[in-house]
Structures are given as structure tokens and as C-alpha cells.
Amino acid sequence: MPHHPLLSHERSLPHSLDDKGAVVQWHAFRVREAAEAFIPHIRLGPGQQLVGGVTRDSVGPLWWVGVEVDDRVRWGSRLAVNKHAD
């Protein structure tokens, strides 16, 4: 499986609900291959784009992928965020 370039860039996980960014859903993985396998299953709608990267915590590296929206309020709720770690 080829490496997705998105997962090669250092980028911290989106923060909690007070984050001013527009990443509304993300999944974090301990194994890069699991993140790579997840990417083809993401379906994007209008005004949405794939985001992600690699970061590190006290246990080790984390690869994450998510969905960023162009307008969080239009998307549904400014506070509606879904995050998941495997």
C-alpha cells in the first residue's frame, strides 16, 4: 500500500471544542497502516476536505485523519465534534 502524503506531515491533533479550527471529525491510530487503510473509506460532502498528519504523545507516534469543513455553523453545530482513537 503506498503511503498517503497527508500522513507524512507533522500536525497536532485538533483540540477540544474551543478549537477555532473546523475539523469536525477525526480518528487517531497507533499504526500508520491502519490510518492508511481508513482513508479510502472517508466520504466527503460539499465544503469538506480530508486533513490529517502525524504527531506524538507520551506513548509514541499517532497518525490521524479527519474531515475539515469550510463552515462549522452551516455544517450543523459549532460545538458538534466527533473524535475517536484506536
Beta strands, then each sheet from edge to edge (+ up, - down):
strand 1: 23-29
strand 2: 48-56
strand 3: 61-69
strand 4: 82-85
sheet 1: 2+ 3- 1+ 4+
end
